[in-house]
Amino acid sequence: MREFIHFNYAVSGSHDKSTVLFLHGFMGEIDDWQAQNKDLSRDYHCLFLDLPGHGATEVSHLSGYDFVICAKNIVNFLKKNHFEPVNIVGYSLGGRLALYMSIYWPNLINRLILESASPGIAGDEDRLLRIHQDALLAEQIRSNWPGFIENWYRQPIFKDIFDSPGFAEMVKRKKLNDPEKLAYVLSGMGQGAQPSLWNHLKRINQPVLLLTGKLDSKYMVISQKMQNEIPNCLRYPVDDCSHNIHLQKPETFNSEVKNFLSNH
């Protein structure tokens, strides 16, 4: 398969230990995982990727912003660099990619940790509506980039995130992104653009951990539905937290990830 993505990545920890791949969310980058890197690299070989349109990852063709092509490129990257098999920690957009990879490349993944992630949108009509909504958001990114970031975090799923330690620093990093590239990401990798995975969840044979903030009512419902479908699945709702658990409650997040990965 032709590769349109040259991934920027970082590694830490010992190569002789189990590899954990971290995939960030929309507008994120590898430095979003600093608290996890500091903690988990003591016991694991940690691998951090900048997704297409984010950080220093380079995309040579617009096809690189396609959800399925992105997933295939991540798989090829892992194989080419002999990182597989891996455990994956995926947040939001990164979680959706991780879920897709676990279904179509099951031998590549040992364990799966999904933070505030979704299998996509089941109905065709709802998916088309979401594509339209994401197209409008893409135009907002292009026309009002700083204002878009502030409005993004006023969504109900991010309740109370403004008071979180590290939030201001995270926003500074997000402002360094290229708004035009992020507009491409919304168009090609948004929930409307990705294939719905709801009908495939029963195929997942890896152990799965779902981490969801209790203040994020939308994803509390989604994660409960996912747990009902995935055969080997644990669900951990986190108190006093909304969509971004690894930022808001890093100690709890790290502890649950380590407990899950070490549970043989």
Secondary structure, 3 states (H helix, E strand, C coil): CCCCEECCEEEECCCCCCEEEEECCCCCCHHHHHHHHHHHCCCCEEEEECCCCCCCCEECCHHHHCHHHHHHHHHHHHHHCCCCCEEEEEECHHHHHHHHHHHHCHHHEEEEEEECCCCCCCCHHHHHHHHHHHHHHHHHHHHCHHHHHHHHCCCHHHCCHHHCCCHHHHHHHHCCCCHHHHHHHHHHHCCCCCCCCHHHHHHCCCCEEEEEECCCHHHHHHHHHHHHHCCCEEEEEECCCCCCHHHHCHHHHHHHHHHHHHCC
